């Protein structure tokens, strides 16, 4: 399997788009990054959507729709490091690629969802590498019931012969499936069963204790019989995605 095929496997299902935001106060820098991204995604037949922002506040206004943020560290007002810290405080799932003219600022820019740093002078040569990594970390997107993208689902509850899907935008959808069949379908997309009634998407876990997990602030109990398997799978997930366990 070639490299582009591997990327498509992770990037996933039909009509799935990676939402990319380019944040830089300099318009010519945003345009340069946009061209590199367009050429990368078009050359691999991957779906994407790009928006631009000239300040950290513009990013915060739309953070829930951003999968990948290509972010300048040095900006007037809210700089890139401060923006990154605010995103982390809110349990954002947005992956960040930092772009900077000053290497000495990089140590302050480390974070849970930061996947790389690029000096502006090496932008054209190195951005493609981090775009590939971002797609891999994005996770496999599986189509549920020929309609719904797994990457948008926070958790799934068993309703007898149906499953109720809970989406990150607050909506729900009922599909005909057992929880067992749903778990088998979504196993490769980092969904884990935590009780007889609940299946959860690991990427949305903000924190957890021995008996409970918190998905975007909502609490779910991890039943005794599922705790060992949950701990193993979540630890593996954190290692793959460079998250704190």
Secondary structure as GFF3:
##gff-version 3
##sequence-region A 1 245
A	DSSP	alpha_helix	3	11	.	.	.	ID=ss1
A	DSSP	beta_strand	18	23	.	.	.	ID=ss2
A	DSSP	alpha_helix	27	43	.	.	.	ID=ss3
A	DSSP	beta_strand	48	53	.	.	.	ID=ss4
A	DSSP	alpha_helix	56	60	.	.	.	ID=ss5
A	DSSP	three_ten_helix	63	65	.	.	.	ID=ss6
A	DSSP	beta_strand	68	72	.	.	.	ID=ss7
A	DSSP	alpha_helix	80	89	.	.	.	ID=ss8
A	DSSP	beta_strand	95	100	.	.	.	ID=ss9
A	DSSP	three_ten_helix	103	109	.	.	.	ID=ss10
A	DSSP	beta_strand	114	119	.	.	.	ID=ss11
A	DSSP	three_ten_helix	120	122	.	.	.	ID=ss12
A	DSSP	alpha_helix	123	138	.	.	.	ID=ss13
A	DSSP	beta_strand	143	144	.	.	.	ID=ss14
A	DSSP	beta_strand	148	149	.	.	.	ID=ss15
A	DSSP	three_ten_helix	150	152	.	.	.	ID=ss16
A	DSSP	beta_strand	153	159	.	.	.	ID=ss17
A	DSSP	beta_strand	162	167	.	.	.	ID=ss18
A	DSSP	beta_strand	172	176	.	.	.	ID=ss19
A	DSSP	alpha_helix	179	186	.	.	.	ID=ss20
A	DSSP	three_ten_helix	187	189	.	.	.	ID=ss21
A	DSSP	beta_strand	191	193	.	.	.	ID=ss22
A	DSSP	beta_strand	198	201	.	.	.	ID=ss23
A	DSSP	three_ten_helix	202	204	.	.	.	ID=ss24
A	DSSP	beta_strand	205	208	.	.	.	ID=ss25
A	DSSP	beta_strand	212	215	.	.	.	ID=ss26
A	DSSP	beta_strand	218	221	.	.	.	ID=ss27
A	DSSP	alpha_helix	224	240	.	.	.	ID=ss28
###
